[in-house]
């Protein structure tokens, strides 16, 4: 059968499904030997249908093979990306842990430097934070007995009093007590500080000249007008004058120590104290807040520094151990 005749039968006579072919529909064709043959539509259709099924089967297998290969390739790609992502995550974890560990080590070193600085500045502050010269004449004048009625010969009324006059020349030193500074950590970058109070450190010079030290008798007339003043020179009065002078001297020196009369120095001393604290802790903390009072969560400055050094050293050691384990696991995985 010629190729053209076969193609014509396939395209014009056969149907793709033999079930739908007409068994009575027959055509005559000549084969390659010149013989006339009868061919039914059912027969031709079965040949065509068989061929179509073979083609479909081949196509299905091709599609299946292609789908499986693509799926395997996709799965491999996903696996490789996951491995890459895991690798990046581990590298990031290692890098972050290294950064955190280095940060902790740096903070420990800075805190140790702050600890040394605090000790040094404490010594400096004890020598002189603010030094001022006090030149003052201090007068104490007070009645020391009840007013009593006289006989009218010298006075109608009389009373005793004490008069003490001292001249002072003092080179006083004021500062802050580092042992009373308390600190609280609010974050890795911020602390609160309290307890910066002006304190009297001492005096390199503290001289006193006693100008007057005496017990006096004051005489008044019946109208209460002062008539006469007599300095009492008996031994008891002299001893009493000495006693009062000693009492007034203690009160005066105590007033200096308590800064009762030196409030004009307070702001300057506090400002200098804050600057010292900033100088000590500025390399460690970017924010330093000063407050008047704190609670029980605040620690003395010395204890705070020691606690932070201990805590950060411990954290750094723990991170170092974790980092070693991560690196070890990664090396074992590669092997």
FENDA-V829327 format. One record per pair of residues at least 12 apart in sequence whose C-alpha atoms are under 7 Angstrom apart, sorted by the first residue. I is the first residue (numbers start at 1). J is the second residue. Records with the same first field share a line. If there is no record, write none. Layout:
I->J  J
//
This chain:
1->30  31  32
2->32
13->41
14->41  44  45
15->45
16->45  48  49
17->45  49
18->42  45  46  49
21->41  42  45
22->41  42
23->40  41  42
25->40  41
26->38  39  40  41
27->39  40
94->323
97->319  323
101->316  319  320
104->312  316
105->316
107->284
108->309  312  313
110->283  284
111->284  305  309
114->280  281
115->305
117->280
118->280
122->178
125->175
126->175  201
128->173  174  175
129->173  174  175
130->173  174  175  269
131->171  172  173  174
132->171  172  173
133->170  171  172
134->169  170  171
135->168  169  170
136->167  168  169
137->166  167  168
138->165  166  167
139->164  165  166
140->163  164  165
141->162  163  164
142->161  162  163
143->160  161  162
144->160  161  162
145->159  160  161
146->159
147->159
155->219  220  221
156->220  221  222
157->219  220  221  222
158->217  218  219  220
159->217  218  219
160->215  216  217  218
161->215  216  217
162->214  215  216  241
163->212  213  214  215
164->212  213  214  245
165->210  211  212  213
166->208  209  210  211
167->208  209  210
168->207  208  209
169->206  207  208
170->203  205  206  207
171->203  204  205  206
172->202  203  204
173->200  201  202  203
174->198  199  200  201
175->198  199  200  201  269
176->196  197  198  199  273
177->199
179->300
180->195  300
181->194  195  196  300  301
182->194  195  298  299  300  301
183->298  299  300  301  304
184->297  298  299
189->285  286  287
190->285  286  287  288
191->287  288  289
192->288  289  290  291
193->289  290  291
194->290  291  292  293  294
195->292  293
196->270  273
197->270
198->266  269  270
200->257  259
213->241  245
214->231  238  241
215->231  232  237  241
216->229  230  231  232
217->229  230  231  232
218->230
//
